[in-house]
Amino acid sequence: MNINGVKEGSEHPHKSAQTFRRARAIAFLDKLMINRSALQQQLNESEIESAKQVISGELKATEAIIDEFIHMFQIHEITSDNREERR
């Protein structure tokens, strides 16, 4: 291993780091999707009628973050099914 932590003779020294970062980005996106789903479920609950406006705002903000995250990290292939569900 060299001083950068890359195995000597490796043809693609940054490939594993990129894969790791991409996996972390996808895991974070999954967490955002779970949060979005939870907010959608809360909107359908009659017990929290007084908080629906706040929850709706949080849902819109979460969806904006998801859209920006997908665009920024170019994670389009795993989100096509989830984006269709939102429509």
Biopython code that builds the backbone (N, CA, C, O; Angstrom):
import numpy as np
from Bio.PDB.StructureBuilder import StructureBuilder

atoms = [
    (1, "MET", "N", (0.833, -1.176, 0.000)),
    (1, "MET", "CA", (0.000, 0.000, 0.000)),
    (1, "MET", "C", (0.884, 1.247, 0.000)),
    (1, "MET", "O", (1.912, 1.294, 0.675)),
    (2, "ASN", "N", (0.468, 2.251, -0.763)),
    (2, "ASN", "CA", (1.247, 3.486, -0.778)),
    (2, "ASN", "C", (0.757, 4.428, 0.318)),
    (2, "ASN", "O", (-0.093, 4.053, 1.126)),
    (3, "ILE", "N", (1.284, 5.634, 0.347)),
    (3, "ILE", "CA", (0.930, 6.583, 1.412)),
    (3, "ILE", "C", (-0.514, 7.044, 1.327)),
    (3, "ILE", "O", (-1.049, 7.562, 2.307)),
    (4, "ASN", "N", (-1.157, 6.871, 0.184)),
    (4, "ASN", "CA", (-2.557, 7.269, 0.025)),
    (4, "ASN", "C", (-3.519, 6.148, 0.389)),
    (4, "ASN", "O", (-4.732, 6.311, 0.261)),
    (5, "GLY", "N", (-2.995, 5.015, 0.839)),
    (5, "GLY", "CA", (-3.846, 3.905, 1.204)),
    (5, "GLY", "C", (-4.321, 3.089, 0.021)),
    (5, "GLY", "O", (-5.272, 2.316, 0.132)),
    (6, "VAL", "N", (-3.650, 3.263, -1.132)),
    (6, "VAL", "CA", (-4.034, 2.554, -2.345)),
    (6, "VAL", "C", (-3.106, 1.371, -2.523)),
    (6, "VAL", "O", (-1.890, 1.502, -2.386)),
    (7, "LYS", "N", (-3.669, 0.230, -2.824)),
    (7, "LYS", "CA", (-2.896, -0.979, -3.044)),
    (7, "LYS", "C", (-1.968, -0.774, -4.235)),
    (7, "LYS", "O", (-2.400, -0.324, -5.296)),
    (8, "GLU", "N", (-0.695, -1.104, -4.055)),
    (8, "GLU", "CA", (0.282, -0.948, -5.131)),
    (8, "GLU", "C", (-0.130, -1.768, -6.346)),
    (8, "GLU", "O", (-0.578, -2.907, -6.214)),
    (9, "GLY", "N", (0.023, -1.192, -7.507)),
    (9, "GLY", "CA", (-0.280, -1.899, -8.736)),
    (9, "GLY", "C", (-1.764, -1.895, -9.085)),
    (9, "GLY", "O", (-2.169, -2.524, -10.062)),
    (10, "SER", "N", (-2.561, -1.209, -8.317)),
    (10, "SER", "CA", (-3.996, -1.165, -8.584)),
    (10, "SER", "C", (-4.244, -0.323, -9.835)),
    (10, "SER", "O", (-3.719, 0.783, -9.963)),
    (11, "GLU", "N", (-5.042, -0.854, -10.745)),
    (11, "GLU", "CA", (-5.321, -0.139, -11.990)),
    (11, "GLU", "C", (-6.241, 1.062, -11.774)),
    (11, "GLU", "O", (-6.092, 2.082, -12.448)),
    (12, "HIS", "N", (-7.177, 0.954, -10.854)),
    (12, "HIS", "CA", (-8.155, 2.013, -10.598)),
    (12, "HIS", "C", (-8.156, 2.342, -9.104)),
    (12, "HIS", "O", (-9.037, 1.886, -8.375)),
    (13, "PRO", "N", (-7.190, 3.122, -8.646)),
    (13, "PRO", "CA", (-7.073, 3.365, -7.212)),
    (13, "PRO", "C", (-8.267, 4.095, -6.605)),
    (13, "PRO", "O", (-8.537, 3.930, -5.415)),
    (14, "HIS", "N", (-8.980, 4.887, -7.375)),
    (14, "HIS", "CA", (-10.084, 5.670, -6.819)),
    (14, "HIS", "C", (-11.434, 4.985, -7.002)),
    (14, "HIS", "O", (-12.449, 5.471, -6.503)),
    (15, "LYS", "N", (-11.452, 3.876, -7.705)),
    (15, "LYS", "CA", (-12.721, 3.194, -8.002)),
    (15, "LYS", "C", (-13.436, 2.759, -6.721)),
    (15, "LYS", "O", (-14.642, 2.966, -6.586)),
    (16, "SER", "N", (-12.704, 2.160, -5.788)),
    (16, "SER", "CA", (-13.352, 1.686, -4.568)),
    (16, "SER", "C", (-13.833, 2.847, -3.711)),
    (16, "SER", "O", (-14.880, 2.748, -3.072)),
    (17, "ALA", "N", (-13.088, 3.943, -3.686)),
    (17, "ALA", "CA", (-13.517, 5.114, -2.924)),
    (17, "ALA", "C", (-14.782, 5.709, -3.525)),
    (17, "ALA", "O", (-15.694, 6.102, -2.796)),
    (18, "GLN", "N", (-14.842, 5.778, -4.857)),
    (18, "GLN", "CA", (-16.040, 6.304, -5.514)),
    (18, "GLN", "C", (-17.238, 5.404, -5.249)),
    (18, "GLN", "O", (-18.341, 5.891, -5.003)),
    (19, "THR", "N", (-17.026, 4.105, -5.299)),
    (19, "THR", "CA", (-18.107, 3.154, -5.039)),
    (19, "THR", "C", (-18.612, 3.315, -3.612)),
    (19, "THR", "O", (-19.818, 3.289, -3.369)),
    (20, "PHE", "N", (-17.688, 3.482, -2.666)),
    (20, "PHE", "CA", (-18.063, 3.665, -1.269)),
    (20, "PHE", "C", (-18.873, 4.947, -1.087)),
    (20, "PHE", "O", (-19.909, 4.942, -0.421)),
    (21, "ARG", "N", (-18.399, 6.045, -1.681)),
    (21, "ARG", "CA", (-19.125, 7.320, -1.558)),
    (21, "ARG", "C", (-20.503, 7.227, -2.197)),
    (21, "ARG", "O", (-21.481, 7.747, -1.659)),
    (22, "ARG", "N", (-20.579, 6.563, -3.345)),
    (22, "ARG", "CA", (-21.866, 6.397, -4.022)),
    (22, "ARG", "C", (-22.821, 5.573, -3.163)),
    (22, "ARG", "O", (-24.010, 5.880, -3.076)),
    (23, "ALA", "N", (-22.300, 4.534, -2.535)),
    (23, "ALA", "CA", (-23.140, 3.704, -1.655)),
    (23, "ALA", "C", (-23.660, 4.523, -0.482)),
    (23, "ALA", "O", (-24.813, 4.367, -0.079)),
    (24, "ARG", "N", (-22.828, 5.388, 0.064)),
    (24, "ARG", "CA", (-23.272, 6.244, 1.176)),
    (24, "ARG", "C", (-24.327, 7.244, 0.701)),
    (24, "ARG", "O", (-25.293, 7.517, 1.415)),
    (25, "ALA", "N", (-24.143, 7.785, -0.496)),
    (25, "ALA", "CA", (-25.126, 8.723, -1.048)),
    (25, "ALA", "C", (-26.460, 8.017, -1.267)),
    (25, "ALA", "O", (-27.515, 8.579, -0.972)),
    (26, "ILE", "N", (-26.421, 6.800, -1.779)),
    (26, "ILE", "CA", (-27.654, 6.042, -2.012)),
    (26, "ILE", "C", (-28.324, 5.697, -0.683)),
    (26, "ILE", "O", (-29.550, 5.743, -0.579)),
    (27, "ALA", "N", (-27.530, 5.352, 0.335)),
    (27, "ALA", "CA", (-28.096, 5.062, 1.657)),
    (27, "ALA", "C", (-28.775, 6.303, 2.234)),
    (27, "ALA", "O", (-29.840, 6.203, 2.843)),
    (28, "PHE", "N", (-28.161, 7.470, 2.043)),
    (28, "PHE", "CA", (-28.766, 8.707, 2.529)),
    (28, "PHE", "C", (-30.053, 9.008, 1.769)),
    (28, "PHE", "O", (-31.035, 9.455, 2.362)),
    (29, "LEU", "N", (-30.053, 8.768, 0.467)),
    (29, "LEU", "CA", (-31.253, 8.969, -0.332)),
    (29, "LEU", "C", (-32.373, 8.037, 0.136)),
    (29, "LEU", "O", (-33.534, 8.441, 0.201)),
    (30, "ASP", "N", (-32.028, 6.808, 0.455)),
    (30, "ASP", "CA", (-33.025, 5.873, 0.991)),
    (30, "ASP", "C", (-33.633, 6.409, 2.277)),
    (30, "ASP", "O", (-34.839, 6.292, 2.493)),
    (31, "LYS", "N", (-32.799, 7.000, 3.136)),
    (31, "LYS", "CA", (-33.296, 7.583, 4.387)),
    (31, "LYS", "C", (-34.251, 8.736, 4.098)),
    (31, "LYS", "O", (-35.289, 8.866, 4.747)),
    (32, "LEU", "N", (-33.901, 9.565, 3.131)),
    (32, "LEU", "CA", (-34.798, 10.660, 2.755)),
    (32, "LEU", "C", (-36.133, 10.132, 2.240)),
    (32, "LEU", "O", (-37.186, 10.692, 2.544)),
    (33, "MET", "N", (-36.086, 9.054, 1.460)),
    (33, "MET", "CA", (-37.314, 8.461, 0.931)),
    (33, "MET", "C", (-38.190, 7.909, 2.059)),
    (33, "MET", "O", (-39.414, 8.031, 2.020)),
    (34, "ILE", "N", (-37.556, 7.305, 3.057)),
    (34, "ILE", "CA", (-38.301, 6.799, 4.219)),
    (34, "ILE", "C", (-38.952, 7.956, 4.970)),
    (34, "ILE", "O", (-40.107, 7.862, 5.385)),
    (35, "ASN", "N", (-38.207, 9.048, 5.142)),
    (35, "ASN", "CA", (-38.774, 10.230, 5.805)),
    (35, "ASN", "C", (-39.965, 10.774, 5.020)),
    (35, "ASN", "O", (-40.982, 11.146, 5.605)),
    (36, "ARG", "N", (-39.834, 10.818, 3.687)),
    (36, "ARG", "CA", (-40.925, 11.298, 2.843)),
    (36, "ARG", "C", (-42.157, 10.410, 3.006)),
    (36, "ARG", "O", (-43.278, 10.907, 3.112)),
    (37, "SER", "N", (-41.945, 9.119, 3.026)),
    (37, "SER", "CA", (-43.047, 8.174, 3.188)),
    (37, "SER", "C", (-43.746, 8.361, 4.541)),
    (37, "SER", "O", (-44.973, 8.313, 4.631)),
    (38, "ALA", "N", (-42.955, 8.572, 5.570)),
    (38, "ALA", "CA", (-43.533, 8.794, 6.903)),
    (38, "ALA", "C", (-44.370, 10.071, 6.931)),
    (38, "ALA", "O", (-45.445, 10.097, 7.531)),
    (39, "LEU", "N", (-43.884, 11.119, 6.290)),
    (39, "LEU", "CA", (-44.644, 12.370, 6.238)),
    (39, "LEU", "C", (-45.949, 12.186, 5.463)),
    (39, "LEU", "O", (-46.984, 12.727, 5.855)),
    (40, "GLN", "N", (-45.906, 11.427, 4.365)),
    (40, "GLN", "CA", (-47.122, 11.166, 3.603)),
    (40, "GLN", "C", (-48.141, 10.397, 4.443)),
    (40, "GLN", "O", (-49.338, 10.674, 4.380)),
    (41, "GLN", "N", (-47.669, 9.440, 5.221)),
    (41, "GLN", "CA", (-48.576, 8.679, 6.083)),
    (41, "GLN", "C", (-49.198, 9.583, 7.139)),
    (41, "GLN", "O", (-50.383, 9.458, 7.447)),
    (42, "GLN", "N", (-48.403, 10.489, 7.693)),
    (42, "GLN", "CA", (-48.913, 11.404, 8.710)),
    (42, "GLN", "C", (-49.990, 12.319, 8.145)),
    (42, "GLN", "O", (-50.929, 12.678, 8.856)),
    (43, "LEU", "N", (-49.871, 12.700, 6.883)),
    (43, "LEU", "CA", (-50.893, 13.543, 6.268)),
    (43, "LEU", "C", (-52.244, 12.838, 6.202)),
    (43, "LEU", "O", (-53.287, 13.492, 6.193)),
    (44, "ASN", "N", (-52.231, 11.527, 6.157)),
    (44, "ASN", "CA", (-53.471, 10.754, 6.061)),
    (44, "ASN", "C", (-54.081, 10.421, 7.414)),
    (44, "ASN", "O", (-55.161, 9.834, 7.470)),
    (45, "GLU", "N", (-53.424, 10.777, 8.490)),
    (45, "GLU", "CA", (-53.936, 10.483, 9.832)),
    (45, "GLU", "C", (-54.842, 11.621, 10.306)),
    (45, "GLU", "O", (-54.452, 12.788, 10.297)),
    (46, "SER", "N", (-56.030, 11.266, 10.711)),
    (46, "SER", "CA", (-56.987, 12.287, 11.149)),
    (46, "SER", "C", (-56.660, 12.844, 12.530)),
    (46, "SER", "O", (-57.105, 13.939, 12.874)),
    (47, "GLU", "N", (-55.889, 12.105, 13.325)),
    (47, "GLU", "CA", (-55.584, 12.549, 14.696)),
    (47, "GLU", "C", (-54.722, 13.815, 14.724)),
    (47, "GLU", "O", (-54.738, 14.557, 15.706)),
    (48, "ILE", "N", (-53.986, 14.054, 13.669)),
    (48, "ILE", "CA", (-53.085, 15.208, 13.666)),
    (48, "ILE", "C", (-53.530, 16.268, 12.656)),
    (48, "ILE", "O", (-52.707, 16.885, 11.979)),
    (49, "GLU", "N", (-54.815, 16.461, 12.572)),
    (49, "GLU", "CA", (-55.404, 17.417, 11.627)),
    (49, "GLU", "C", (-54.811, 18.811, 11.799)),
    (49, "GLU", "O", (-54.583, 19.514, 10.814)),
    (50, "SER", "N", (-54.562, 19.214, 13.037)),
    (50, "SER", "CA", (-54.067, 20.569, 13.289)),
    (50, "SER", "C", (-52.644, 20.779, 12.783)),
    (50, "SER", "O", (-52.228, 21.922, 12.593)),
    (51, "ALA", "N", (-51.900, 19.721, 12.565)),
    (51, "ALA", "CA", (-50.509, 19.851, 12.131)),
    (51, "ALA", "C", (-50.329, 19.579, 10.638)),
    (51, "ALA", "O", (-49.199, 19.552, 10.149)),
    (52, "LYS", "N", (-51.419, 19.378, 9.914)),
    (52, "LYS", "CA", (-51.299, 19.012, 8.498)),
    (52, "LYS", "C", (-50.592, 20.064, 7.666)),
    (52, "LYS", "O", (-49.855, 19.714, 6.744)),
    (53, "GLN", "N", (-50.786, 21.317, 7.955)),
    (53, "GLN", "CA", (-50.130, 22.368, 7.184)),
    (53, "GLN", "C", (-48.615, 22.307, 7.389)),
    (53, "GLN", "O", (-47.853, 22.466, 6.435)),
    (54, "VAL", "N", (-48.185, 22.083, 8.606)),
    (54, "VAL", "CA", (-46.756, 21.974, 8.902)),
    (54, "VAL", "C", (-46.172, 20.733, 8.240)),
    (54, "VAL", "O", (-45.103, 20.792, 7.633)),
    (55, "ILE", "N", (-46.874, 19.609, 8.358)),
    (55, "ILE", "CA", (-46.404, 18.357, 7.762)),
    (55, "ILE", "C", (-46.328, 18.485, 6.244)),
    (55, "ILE", "O", (-45.389, 17.987, 5.622)),
    (56, "SER", "N", (-47.306, 19.148, 5.651)),
    (56, "SER", "CA", (-47.296, 19.359, 4.209)),
    (56, "SER", "C", (-46.068, 20.174, 3.790)),
    (56, "SER", "O", (-45.440, 19.883, 2.772)),
    (57, "GLY", "N", (-45.738, 21.181, 4.569)),
    (57, "GLY", "CA", (-44.542, 21.983, 4.288)),
    (57, "GLY", "C", (-43.268, 21.163, 4.413)),
    (57, "GLY", "O", (-42.353, 21.292, 3.600)),
    (58, "GLU", "N", (-43.218, 20.319, 5.438)),
    (58, "GLU", "CA", (-42.054, 19.453, 5.614)),
    (58, "GLU", "C", (-41.938, 18.465, 4.456)),
    (58, "GLU", "O", (-40.837, 18.165, 3.994)),
    (59, "LEU", "N", (-43.071, 17.968, 3.996)),
    (59, "LEU", "CA", (-43.078, 17.027, 2.875)),
    (59, "LEU", "C", (-42.558, 17.706, 1.606)),
    (59, "LEU", "O", (-41.741, 17.134, 0.885)),
    (60, "LYS", "N", (-43.023, 18.902, 1.340)),
    (60, "LYS", "CA", (-42.550, 19.630, 0.155)),
    (60, "LYS", "C", (-41.059, 19.919, 0.251)),
    (60, "LYS", "O", (-40.344, 19.806, -0.744)),
    (61, "ALA", "N", (-40.586, 20.287, 1.423)),
    (61, "ALA", "CA", (-39.160, 20.557, 1.609)),
    (61, "ALA", "C", (-38.339, 19.284, 1.423)),
    (61, "ALA", "O", (-37.279, 19.311, 0.797)),
    (62, "THR", "N", (-38.824, 18.177, 1.961)),
    (62, "THR", "CA", (-38.126, 16.899, 1.815)),
    (62, "THR", "C", (-38.064, 16.492, 0.350)),
    (62, "THR", "O", (-37.028, 16.021, -0.118)),
    (63, "GLU", "N", (-39.154, 16.667, -0.371)),
    (63, "GLU", "CA", (-39.163, 16.326, -1.793)),
    (63, "GLU", "C", (-38.205, 17.211, -2.586)),
    (63, "GLU", "O", (-37.572, 16.744, -3.533)),
    (64, "ALA", "N", (-38.097, 18.476, -2.210)),
    (64, "ALA", "CA", (-37.148, 19.370, -2.883)),
    (64, "ALA", "C", (-35.713, 18.925, -2.615)),
    (64, "ALA", "O", (-34.873, 18.957, -3.514)),
    (65, "ILE", "N", (-35.434, 18.515, -1.389)),
    (65, "ILE", "CA", (-34.098, 18.028, -1.051)),
    (65, "ILE", "C", (-33.786, 16.756, -1.836)),
    (65, "ILE", "O", (-32.681, 16.595, -2.354)),
    (66, "ILE", "N", (-34.763, 15.855, -1.922)),
    (66, "ILE", "CA", (-34.582, 14.615, -2.678)),
    (66, "ILE", "C", (-34.270, 14.928, -4.137)),
    (66, "ILE", "O", (-33.330, 14.374, -4.707)),
    (67, "ASP", "N", (-35.052, 15.811, -4.737)),
    (67, "ASP", "CA", (-34.835, 16.165, -6.142)),
    (67, "ASP", "C", (-33.447, 16.768, -6.358)),
    (67, "ASP", "O", (-32.757, 16.420, -7.316)),
    (68, "GLU", "N", (-33.044, 17.670, -5.466)),
    (68, "GLU", "CA", (-31.731, 18.295, -5.586)),
    (68, "GLU", "C", (-30.609, 17.277, -5.380)),
    (68, "GLU", "O", (-29.602, 17.305, -6.087)),
    (69, "PHE", "N", (-30.786, 16.387, -4.419)),
    (69, "PHE", "CA", (-29.796, 15.354, -4.130)),
    (69, "PHE", "C", (-29.619, 14.427, -5.328)),
    (69, "PHE", "O", (-28.494, 14.097, -5.705)),
    (70, "ILE", "N", (-30.737, 14.007, -5.925)),
    (70, "ILE", "CA", (-30.690, 13.134, -7.106)),
    (70, "ILE", "C", (-29.949, 13.827, -8.241)),
    (70, "ILE", "O", (-29.117, 13.218, -8.914)),
    (71, "HIS", "N", (-30.253, 15.086, -8.446)),
    (71, "HIS", "CA", (-29.598, 15.845, -9.515)),
    (71, "HIS", "C", (-28.105, 16.031, -9.235)),
    (71, "HIS", "O", (-27.270, 15.823, -10.116)),
    (72, "MET", "N", (-27.779, 16.421, -8.007)),
    (72, "MET", "CA", (-26.396, 16.717, -7.662)),
    (72, "MET", "C", (-25.501, 15.474, -7.758)),
    (72, "MET", "O", (-24.374, 15.549, -8.248)),
    (73, "PHE", "N", (-26.010, 14.343, -7.289)),
    (73, "PHE", "CA", (-25.198, 13.129, -7.266)),
    (73, "PHE", "C", (-25.499, 12.194, -8.435)),
    (73, "PHE", "O", (-24.963, 11.089, -8.510)),
    (74, "GLN", "N", (-26.353, 12.644, -9.337)),
    (74, "GLN", "CA", (-26.678, 11.883, -10.551)),
    (74, "GLN", "C", (-27.104, 10.454, -10.217)),
    (74, "GLN", "O", (-26.549, 9.486, -10.736)),
    (75, "ILE", "N", (-28.083, 10.348, -9.354)),
    (75, "ILE", "CA", (-28.579, 9.046, -8.907)),
    (75, "ILE", "C", (-29.955, 8.833, -9.528)),
    (75, "ILE", "O", (-30.950, 8.711, -8.814)),
    (76, "HIS", "N", (-30.012, 8.789, -10.828)),
    (76, "HIS", "CA", (-31.291, 8.700, -11.516)),
    (76, "HIS", "C", (-31.802, 7.274, -11.655)),
    (76, "HIS", "O", (-33.010, 7.046, -11.590)),
    (77, "GLU", "N", (-30.914, 6.317, -11.844)),
    (77, "GLU", "CA", (-31.357, 4.959, -12.149)),
    (77, "GLU", "C", (-32.111, 4.287, -11.009)),
    (77, "GLU", "O", (-32.995, 3.471, -11.270)),
    (78, "ILE", "N", (-31.796, 4.596, -9.759)),
    (78, "ILE", "CA", (-32.481, 3.923, -8.660)),
    (78, "ILE", "C", (-33.752, 4.637, -8.234)),
    (78, "ILE", "O", (-34.518, 4.106, -7.431)),
    (79, "THR", "N", (-33.985, 5.824, -8.754)),
    (79, "THR", "CA", (-35.109, 6.607, -8.286)),
    (79, "THR", "C", (-36.268, 6.660, -9.255)),
    (79, "THR", "O", (-37.300, 7.250, -8.934)),
    (80, "SER", "N", (-36.140, 6.075, -10.414)),
    (80, "SER", "CA", (-37.206, 6.190, -11.401)),
    (80, "SER", "C", (-38.514, 5.594, -10.884)),
    (80, "SER", "O", (-39.582, 6.158, -11.123)),
    (81, "ASP", "N", (-38.450, 4.471, -10.185)),
    (81, "ASP", "CA", (-39.665, 3.866, -9.632)),
    (81, "ASP", "C", (-40.261, 4.741, -8.541)),
    (81, "ASP", "O", (-41.477, 4.924, -8.492)),
    (82, "ASN", "N", (-39.422, 5.282, -7.666)),
    (82, "ASN", "CA", (-39.899, 6.112, -6.570)),
    (82, "ASN", "C", (-40.504, 7.411, -7.074)),
    (82, "ASN", "O", (-41.481, 7.898, -6.506)),
    (83, "ARG", "N", (-39.937, 7.979, -8.132)),
    (83, "ARG", "CA", (-40.465, 9.228, -8.669)),
    (83, "ARG", "C", (-41.836, 9.004, -9.302)),
    (83, "ARG", "O", (-42.691, 9.887, -9.238)),
    (84, "GLU", "N", (-42.057, 7.862, -9.899)),
    (84, "GLU", "CA", (-43.366, 7.560, -10.496)),
    (84, "GLU", "C", (-44.433, 7.432, -9.411)),
    (84, "GLU", "O", (-45.590, 7.794, -9.627)),
    (85, "GLU", "N", (-44.041, 6.915, -8.238)),
    (85, "GLU", "CA", (-44.987, 6.763, -7.135)),
    (85, "GLU", "C", (-45.474, 8.121, -6.636)),
    (85, "GLU", "O", (-46.614, 8.238, -6.186)),
    (86, "ARG", "N", (-44.628, 9.147, -6.708)),
    (86, "ARG", "CA", (-44.985, 10.457, -6.208)),
    (86, "ARG", "C", (-46.008, 11.151, -7.078)),
    (86, "ARG", "O", (-46.702, 12.052, -6.607)),
    (87, "ARG", "N", (-46.121, 10.761, -8.326)),
    (87, "ARG", "CA", (-47.024, 11.455, -9.258)),
    (87, "ARG", "C", (-48.403, 10.942, -9.171)),
    (87, "ARG", "O", (-49.284, 11.417, -9.887)),
]
sb = StructureBuilder()
sb.init_structure("model")
sb.init_model(0)
sb.init_chain("A")
sb.init_seg("    ")
for serial, (resi, resn, name, xyz) in enumerate(atoms, 1):
    if name == "N":
        sb.init_residue(resn, " ", resi, " ")
    sb.init_atom(name, np.array(xyz, "f"), 0.0, 1.0, " ", f" {name:<3s}", serial, name[0])
structure = sb.get_structure()
